[in-house]
């Protein structure tokens, strides 16, 4: 169901998510899920670095440097310390950032890199890469699924209204004058009908592929007068195809490019997980002796091409998106607060997606005959907390047994 375009084996992943939604797991699901999420997270760091440095080399005519950033504070600090230029507005924003750093979500986790090249006197900031963290993949994925199911419920509720209009001899549903309590009842009935189809598994064949194109993203600082040249550079880059261009204007200003990219397969095959990467895999339930074999099999059987999101904006708009009027963290919080549909079905989808992605980080690799979180069952958050803790073998019950007599 969820189609993560920046990952290989994305169709297999979509099928696993669909099966788990209707409680039809297969014995191989956990192993495949862990491989798809963890190996993709690893190879994405290699190919997006290769892509970004090659793009920068072609566009700027020189090699760029990079370093890892684990918090948004590291990114914001570097940008304000090395501005491409200043304006009165940028100066005010930077002054406020220095005076009130606690207002800028500096501790927000960030999984990415900062890119720059050496100028005459100081580094020149040129952009960033980032890979969505597992929690953000779960959050965005669940939102897409919830939106789809909500639309299905509304369609079913409309069908019920049409049936009621027919019974009353009314030609068009829109001519009905419907009391609020009846609309609520029809929506609830439609919701129960959908939940039943999930519980029986009859909806599985109807679940669409819901694409998420921006699991891997690149943001490059490009001023307006160089946009055409930048697009030309992308089109000329080997293995790179521009699929879609979308321009945002308003509080948030940027151009989003959807790019298809041929994986540098030889590069990936020559860099299997080793050292601390292999140790991390081991802590996530992989057998150290099998990692290289599983990795090579994973690459060999995977797709040749992935998609990524490339955002271009000028430095002024970049600053606005980090410490100004369109601050990314504020936009995310607003998005989370404005959920149109919040029933227990929607909540359970968020629980299930978070559980599946958390499972990929955990040392345990259980085989499930039954999915632990069923979309039609009502849960307290405490129940989900216990399930997550069990993945890490952390006691969920802090009480003491009564002493033996």
Buried (B, 14 or more C-beta within 10 A) or exposed (E): BBBBBBBBBBEBBBBBBBBBBBBEBBEEBBBBBBBBBBBBBBBBBBBBBBBBBBBBBBBEEEEBBBEEBEBBBBBBBBBBEBBBEEEEEBEEBBEBBEEEEEEBBBEBEBBBBBBBBEEEEEBBBBBBBBBBBBBBBBBBBBBBBBBBBBEBBBEBBBBBBBEBBEEEEBEEBEEBEEEEEEBEEBBEBBBBBBBEBBBEBEBBEEBEEBBBBBBBBBBBBBBEEBEEEBBEBBEEBEEBBBEEEEEBEEEBBBBBBBBBBBBBBEEBEEBBBEEEBBEBBBEBBBEEEEBEEBBEEBBEEBEEEBBBBBBBBBBBBBBBBBBBEBBBBBEBEEEEEEBEBEBBBBBBBBBBBBBBBBBBBBEEBEEBEEBBBBBBEEBEEEBBEBBBEBBEEEEEEEEEEEEEE
